[in-house]
Amino acid sequence: MKNLLFIFVFALLACVVNGQSRTKGTTPFEYHPNLTEDRYNQRITNKTIPTGPEQFVILSRKADGSYAVEQYQAGLKKQWSATIPLTPEQTVYGFYTSKDAAIVVAQTKTGHTQQLYGYYVELVSGALKDKQLLLESPVSNREPGVAFSQDGSKLLVYHTQADSNHRIRSISGSLYDEKLSKIKDTNYNLNDVRDILSVDVQLNNAGDQHLSLISDNMNRLTVRQYNLKDPKAKIMSVLVGGVFDGKKVYIMDSRFKLMSDGQLYGAVITAEETSGLYHSLKTVRFNFEAEDMVFAEEFKFTADYLAKINGLNKTDQNKPKRFEDIYLSDIYQAADNQIIVLAEKKYTTGGKNAPYFAKEMLLFAYDEYMNSAWSSVLMKHQQASAEDVFSGISYSAYMNGNTLSLLTLEELEGKYDLYLRQIDTKTGETTPAKGVRLNVANDKELAYVKDFTAWFSDKDVTVVVRPKKREAGLRLHHIQLK
């Protein structure tokens, strides 16, 4: 087992490099957020999807509550726009692309029932097919779910049934192909698993369905795989919570990611039941082909680790005395099969008009055998108004080979800009923050809409920002990072 290396990234102390992006195109951008949605836990975080070398589609909400899917080509030339005829009472649950279409999944409520409809937009022409009913179910205390495969060839829509204590008992739904033709109805009877309070559903390109269940009063992690041929599920289960070092701990947060190699990775943060103190990070790989689980070495959130983070914190006068508000945000797989787990500190100070903050990022790396490789802390300090929440703060990430690129909106050394950092996943080394130099407005109003950031490569990006020396509106930029 390799020794765990702490590689702390002095992002706020290191020299900030003044980079220069090359603008490949810019155009005005219309933005009308849905203020009734929960933007702390967004359903859709990627509203721009690349469909070619310099081609992409955008899901854009209009002032009247309808939506449009719009395709852009090189130079930000709009090729077509297809209106999705939604009302403000309807909610978009999914947006993805297949090889031939952009697909939007939206919910409609009718009395005590709810429907999920699919809207199919042809990529070549922008033609919108008639909406298709995908799922109808009773309105309940749990929202319907949408999962789609990485290549867009499979779509699963589902409804969760729970008891009076909100514990999940079963899940039913339907599986569709890339043309939104039904493949089969699905039903998952979960009565043999106790006290399920959380479920994550992911789908691979073959249509295999992966259910990750947090059960047994937030102590057990159970993963089930269902395929199209065998109705019997493959099951792997592990007790994550329990009594450790004389203290009872439970699963506080979790994140799952189905990778292109067919293996599912899960990461959980555990906390002490009595005090609520963060206890540890546990990461596991589920290999259903080999019917094998591989566990990484547990990473403990010790007082020494907190002290090292506080030593890097140059923005807060009152340093945290305990770990709080840190949530798992993503899991990435590098070219050499190394796994990178990302967590981020995100919180609000409370109150209706209180600001929101996104601060340090914690990174944990594991090699192809799930041995601990390195860990790092990337310090940042981002703040947004209560109206904007996390629309412009937090980060956008892109994995290319063994390089993880991070784009953030920050003020460093008096310069407010989008900043690029690149992390070598083999070593954990991180480049100094490099300003993109888009002259982003810094007047405490929304100046960057993160959801519309799209990566074509680690140096080729589209972003939506509001420049300070131009007209007041947002603009869509296609830029080449240096």
C-alpha positions in Angstrom: 0.0 0.0 0.0 1.4 3.3 -1.0 1.9 6.0 1.6 -0.8 8.6 1.4 0.8 11.9 0.2 -0.6 15.2 1.2 0.0 17.6 -1.6 -1.5 20.9 -0.6 -2.1 23.4 -3.4 -1.4 27.0 -2.3 -3.8 28.4 -4.9 -4.2 31.7 -3.0 -0.6 32.1 -2.2 0.9 31.0 -5.4 1.6 33.4 -8.3 -1.5 34.0 -10.3 -0.6 33.7 -14.0 -2.2 36.2 -16.4 -3.3 34.0 -19.2 -4.8 35.1 -22.5 -7.7 33.3 -24.1 -8.3 33.6 -27.8 -11.9 34.3 -28.6 -13.2 32.1 -31.5 -16.7 33.7 -31.4 -19.1 35.7 -29.2 -22.8 36.4 -29.3 -25.5 37.8 -27.0 -27.1 35.2 -24.7 -30.7 35.1 -23.4 -31.0 33.8 -19.8 -34.2 33.3 -17.8 -33.6 31.1 -14.7 -36.5 29.2 -13.1 -36.5 30.8 -9.7 -39.0 28.2 -8.3 -36.5 25.3 -8.8 -34.1 24.1 -6.1 -30.9 25.5 -7.4 -29.0 24.2 -4.4 -29.6 20.7 -5.7 -30.0 21.2 -9.5 -31.6 18.5 -11.6 -29.7 19.6 -14.7 -26.2 21.0 -14.3 -25.1 20.7 -18.0 -27.2 22.7 -20.3 -24.6 22.8 -23.2 -23.6 19.6 -24.8 -20.9 19.3 -27.5 -22.0 17.3 -30.6 -19.0 17.9 -32.8 -15.6 19.5 -32.9 -17.0 23.0 -32.9 -20.7 22.1 -32.7 -23.0 22.0 -29.6 -26.6 22.2 -28.5 -28.0 24.4 -25.7 -31.1 24.0 -23.6 -32.4 27.6 -23.0 -35.3 28.7 -21.0 -37.4 31.6 -22.4 -39.2 34.4 -20.6 -42.6 32.7 -21.0 -41.5 29.5 -19.3 -41.0 27.6 -22.5 -37.7 26.1 -23.6 -35.7 25.9 -26.7 -33.0 23.5 -27.9 -30.6 25.4 -30.1 -27.7 24.2 -32.2 -24.5 26.3 -32.8 -21.7 25.7 -35.3 -18.2 27.1 -35.6 -18.1 30.8 -35.0 -21.2 30.6 -32.8 -23.5 30.5 -35.8 -26.9 29.4 -34.8 -28.0 26.6 -37.1 -31.5 26.0 -35.8 -33.8 26.5 -32.8 -36.5 24.1 -31.7 -39.2 25.3 -29.2 -40.2 22.9 -26.5 -43.7 24.1 -25.7 -43.6 23.9 -21.9 -45.5 26.1 -19.4 -44.0 27.5 -16.1 -45.9 24.8 -14.2 -43.9 22.0 -16.0 -40.4 21.0 -15.0 -37.5 19.7 -17.0 -36.0 16.5 -15.6 -33.5 15.5 -18.2 -31.5 16.9 -21.2 -29.1 14.7 -23.2 -28.0 13.8 -26.7 -27.9 10.6 -28.7 -26.0 10.2 -32.0 -29.1 11.6 -33.9 -31.0 13.7 -31.5 -31.2 16.1 -28.5 -33.8 14.8 -26.0 -35.6 16.7 -23.3 -37.6 14.9 -20.6 -40.2 17.1 -18.7 -42.8 16.5 -16.0 -46.5 17.5 -16.0 -48.8 17.2 -13.0 -52.5 16.5 -13.5 -54.4 16.3 -10.2 -53.0 13.4 -8.2 -51.0 12.0 -11.2 -47.8 13.0 -12.9 -46.5 12.3 -16.4 -43.0 12.4 -17.9 -42.9 13.3 -21.6 -40.0 13.0 -24.0 -39.3 15.6 -26.6 -37.1 14.4 -29.5 -35.2 17.0 -31.6 -33.3 15.8 -34.7 -29.7 17.1 -34.7 -29.5 17.4 -38.4 -32.6 19.6 -39.0 -33.8 20.7 -35.6 -37.2 19.1 -36.3 -39.2 18.4 -33.2 -41.2 15.2 -33.1 -44.6 14.9 -31.3 -44.1 14.6 -27.5 -44.2 11.0 -26.2 -45.6 9.9 -22.9 -42.8 8.0 -21.1 -44.2 7.4 -17.6 -47.4 8.0 -15.7 -47.5 7.6 -11.9 -49.2 8.9 -8.8 -47.9 12.2 -7.3 -45.9 11.2 -4.2 -43.4 12.7 -1.7 -40.6 11.4 -4.0 -40.0 12.9 -7.4 -39.8 10.7 -10.5 -36.3 9.8 -11.7 -34.5 10.0 -15.1 -31.3 8.1 -16.0 -29.6 7.9 -19.4 -26.6 6.1 -20.7 -23.3 7.8 -21.6 -23.9 7.5 -25.4 -27.6 8.5 -25.1 -28.7 5.1 -26.5 -30.8 4.2 -23.4 -33.2 6.1 -21.2 -34.8 4.9 -18.0 -37.7 6.8 -16.4 -38.9 5.5 -13.0 -41.2 6.1 -10.1 -40.3 5.3 -6.5 -42.8 3.8 -4.0 -42.2 4.5 -0.3 -44.0 3.7 2.9 -45.4 6.3 5.4 -41.9 6.8 6.9 -40.5 7.7 3.5 -38.6 4.4 3.3 -38.3 3.1 -0.3 -40.1 -0.3 -0.9 -40.0 -0.6 -4.7 -39.2 1.2 -8.0 -41.0 0.8 -11.3 -40.5 2.4 -14.6 -39.7 1.9 -18.3 -36.6 1.5 -20.4 -36.4 3.2 -23.8 -33.9 3.2 -26.7 -32.3 6.1 -28.5 -35.5 6.7 -30.6 -37.7 6.7 -27.4 -39.1 3.3 -28.4 -39.9 1.3 -25.3 -37.6 -1.7 -24.7 -39.3 -3.0 -21.5 -41.1 -2.1 -18.4 -39.0 -2.4 -15.2 -39.9 -3.3 -11.6 -37.5 -3.5 -8.7 -38.9 -5.1 -5.6 -36.7 -3.9 -2.7 -38.7 -5.4 0.3 -35.7 -7.6 1.2 -33.5 -4.5 2.0 -34.3 -2.7 5.2 -34.9 1.0 5.7 -33.8 2.4 2.3 -33.8 6.2 2.5 -31.6 6.9 -0.6 -31.3 5.4 -4.1 -29.0 6.3 -7.0 -29.9 4.9 -10.5 -27.3 4.7 -13.3 -27.5 3.2 -16.8 -24.8 1.9 -19.1 -24.8 1.8 -22.9 -26.0 -1.9 -22.9 -29.1 -1.0 -20.9 -27.9 -2.5 -17.6 -29.4 -0.7 -14.7 -27.4 -0.1 -11.5 -29.2 0.8 -8.3 -27.1 2.0 -5.4 -29.1 1.8 -2.1 -28.2 3.4 1.2 -30.1 1.3 3.8 -30.1 -0.1 7.3 -30.5 3.4 8.9 -27.8 4.9 6.7 -25.3 2.2 7.5 -25.2 -0.2 4.5 -24.4 0.3 0.9 -26.0 -2.2 -1.5 -25.6 -2.1 -5.3 -27.8 -4.1 -7.6 -27.3 -4.7 -11.4 -30.2 -5.6 -13.6 -29.6 -6.5 -17.3 -32.0 -7.0 -20.2 -31.7 -10.8 -20.3 -31.7 -12.0 -16.7 -34.5 -10.8 -14.4 -32.4 -11.8 -11.4 -30.2 -9.0 -10.1 -26.5 -9.3 -9.3 -26.1 -7.9 -5.8 -23.1 -6.6 -3.8 -23.4 -5.2 -0.3 -21.1 -3.8 2.3 -21.7 -2.4 5.9 -20.1 1.1 5.8 -21.5 2.5 9.1 -21.3 0.9 12.5 -19.1 1.2 15.5 -15.5 2.2 14.7 -12.9 3.2 17.3 -15.7 3.0 19.9 -17.8 5.5 18.0 -21.0 4.9 16.1 -20.9 6.3 12.6 -23.3 6.5 9.7 -23.3 7.5 6.0 -23.7 11.2 5.8 -23.1 11.8 2.0 -22.6 9.6 -1.0 -21.7 9.8 -4.7 -21.7 7.1 -7.4 -20.2 7.1 -10.9 -20.6 4.4 -13.6 -17.5 4.6 -15.8 -17.0 3.7 -19.5 -15.3 0.5 -18.6 -18.5 -0.8 -17.0 -17.3 -0.6 -13.4 -19.2 1.4 -10.8 -17.4 3.5 -8.2 -18.9 4.7 -4.9 -17.7 7.2 -2.4 -19.3 7.9 1.0 -18.5 10.3 3.8 -19.3 9.0 7.3 -20.0 11.0 10.4 -20.3 10.3 14.1 -23.9 9.8 15.1 -23.6 11.6 18.5 -21.5 14.6 17.7 -22.0 14.9 13.9 -18.2 15.1 13.5 -16.9 14.0 10.1 -15.3 10.6 10.5 -13.9 9.4 7.2 -14.1 9.0 3.4 -14.6 5.4 2.1 -14.3 4.5 -1.6 -15.2 1.3 -3.3 -15.2 -0.2 -6.8 -17.9 -2.6 -7.9 -16.9 -4.9 -10.7 -20.0 -6.9 -11.7 -18.3 -8.8 -14.4 -15.8 -10.3 -11.9 -18.5 -10.1 -9.1 -15.9 -8.4 -6.9 -15.7 -5.4 -4.6 -12.4 -3.6 -4.1 -12.1 -1.2 -1.1 -9.7 1.7 -0.9 -7.9 2.6 2.3 -10.2 4.6 4.6 -9.3 8.3 4.7 -9.9 9.8 8.2 -10.9 13.4 8.8 -8.5 14.0 11.7 -7.7 17.1 13.7 -4.2 17.2 12.0 -5.8 17.2 8.6 -8.1 20.1 9.6 -5.2 22.0 11.0 -3.3 21.6 7.7 -6.3 23.0 5.8 -6.7 25.9 8.2 -3.1 26.7 7.6 -3.8 27.2 4.0 -6.9 29.3 4.7 -5.9 32.9 4.3 -9.4 34.4 3.8 -11.3 33.5 7.1 -10.3 35.2 10.3 -12.2 32.6 12.4 -10.9 29.3 11.2 -13.2 26.3 11.4 -12.9 24.1 14.5 -14.5 21.1 12.8 -15.3 19.8 9.3 -18.6 21.1 8.1 -20.5 21.6 4.9 -18.2 19.4 2.8 -20.0 17.4 0.2 -18.9 14.9 -2.4 -19.2 16.5 -5.8 -17.9 14.0 -8.5 -15.7 11.0 -9.3 -13.4 11.0 -12.4 -11.4 8.3 -14.1 -8.1 9.2 -15.7 -6.5 7.5 -18.7 -4.4 5.2 -16.5 -7.5 4.1 -14.6 -6.7 6.2 -11.7 -9.7 7.5 -9.8 -10.1 11.0 -8.5 -12.8 11.8 -5.9 -13.8 15.4 -5.5 -15.4 17.1 -2.5 -16.2 20.7 -2.0 -17.2 23.0 0.9 -20.5 24.7 0.0 -22.9 26.5 2.4 -25.0 29.5 3.2 -24.9 31.6 6.4 -28.7 31.3 6.8 -31.6 33.7 6.3 -33.7 34.5 3.3 -31.2 36.9 1.6 -28.0 35.4 3.0 -25.1 34.9 0.5 -23.9 31.5 -0.7 -20.3 30.3 -0.5 -18.2 27.7 -2.3 -14.7 27.2 -0.8 -12.0 24.6 -0.6 -12.0 21.5 -2.7 -10.6 18.2 -1.4 -9.2 15.8 -3.9 -8.4 12.1 -3.3 -6.6 9.9 -5.8 -6.5 6.1 -6.1 -4.5 4.0 -8.5 -5.9 1.2 -10.7 -5.7 -1.2 -7.7 -7.6 1.3 -5.4 -4.4 2.0 -3.4 -4.3 5.6 -2.1 -2.0 7.6 -4.4 -2.2 11.2 -3.2 -4.6 13.8 -1.8 -4.6 17.6 -2.2 -6.5 20.6 -1.0 -7.3 23.4 -3.5 -8.1 26.7 -1.7 -10.7 29.0 -3.3 -13.2 31.6 -2.0 -16.4 32.2 -4.0 -19.5 34.1 -3.0 -22.8 34.6 -4.7 -26.1 36.3 -3.8 -29.1 34.4 -2.5 -30.8 35.0 -5.8 -28.0 33.4 -7.8 -27.1 30.6 -5.4 -24.6 28.4 -7.2 -25.3 29.6 -10.8 -21.9 31.1 -11.1 -19.8 29.7 -8.3 -18.4 26.2 -7.5 -16.5 24.8 -10.5 -16.6 23.2 -14.0 -14.3 20.3 -14.6 -13.0 18.3 -17.5 -10.8 15.1 -17.6 -8.5 14.7 -20.6 -6.0 11.8 -20.4 -4.2 12.3 -17.1 -5.1 16.0 -16.7 -8.0 17.3 -14.8 -8.9 20.9 -15.7 -10.9 23.1 -13.4 -12.5 26.4 -14.3 -13.7 28.8 -11.5 -14.9 32.3 -11.2 -12.8 34.1 -8.5 -11.2 37.3 -7.4 -7.4 36.7 -7.1 -4.9 39.5 -6.4 -7.6 42.0 -7.1 -8.6 40.6 -10.5 -12.1 39.1 -11.0 -12.0 36.5 -13.8 -12.5 32.9 -14.8 -9.4 31.0 -13.7 -8.0 27.8 -15.1 -6.1 25.2 -13.0 -4.8 21.9 -14.4 -4.0 18.9 -12.2 -1.7 16.1 -13.1 -3.6 13.1 -11.9 -0.4 11.0 -11.6 1.3 13.3 -9.1 -1.3 15.7 -7.8 0.7 18.7 -9.0 -1.5 21.7 -9.9 -0.6 24.6 -12.1 -1.0 28.1 -10.7 -4.4 29.7 -11.3 -4.4 31.2 -14.8 -6.8 34.0 -15.6 -8.8 33.7 -18.8 -8.9 37.5 -19.1 -12.5 37.9 -20.3 -12.9 41.1 -18.3 -15.8 39.6 -16.3 -18.1 42.2 -14.6 -17.6 42.5 -10.8 -20.7 44.4 -9.6 -22.2 41.7 -7.4 -24.7 40.8 -10.1 -24.7 37.5 -12.0 -21.7 37.5 -14.3 -21.1 33.8 -15.2 -23.7 31.0 -15.7 -21.7 27.8 -15.0 -24.4 25.4 -16.4 -23.6 26.6 -19.9 -19.9 25.8 -19.8 -19.0 23.1 -22.3 -15.6 21.5 -22.9 -14.5 20.4 -26.3 -11.0 19.7 -25.1 -8.9 20.8 -22.1 -8.2 24.1 -24.0 -11.4 24.6 -26.1 -14.4 25.8 -24.1 -17.7 27.7 -24.4 -18.8 29.9 -21.5 -21.6 32.4 -20.7 -20.3 35.5 -19.0 -21.1 39.2 -18.7 -18.1 41.4 -19.6 -17.7 44.7 -17.7 -16.8 46.9 -20.6 -19.6 45.8 -23.0 -23.4 45.9 -23.0 -25.0 44.8 -19.7 -26.3 41.5 -21.0 -24.7 38.0 -20.9 -22.7 36.8 -23.9 -21.9 33.3 -25.1 -18.1 33.0 -25.8 -16.2 30.2 -27.6 -12.6 30.5 -26.4 -9.3 28.8 -26.9 -7.5 28.7 -23.5 -3.7 29.3 -23.4 
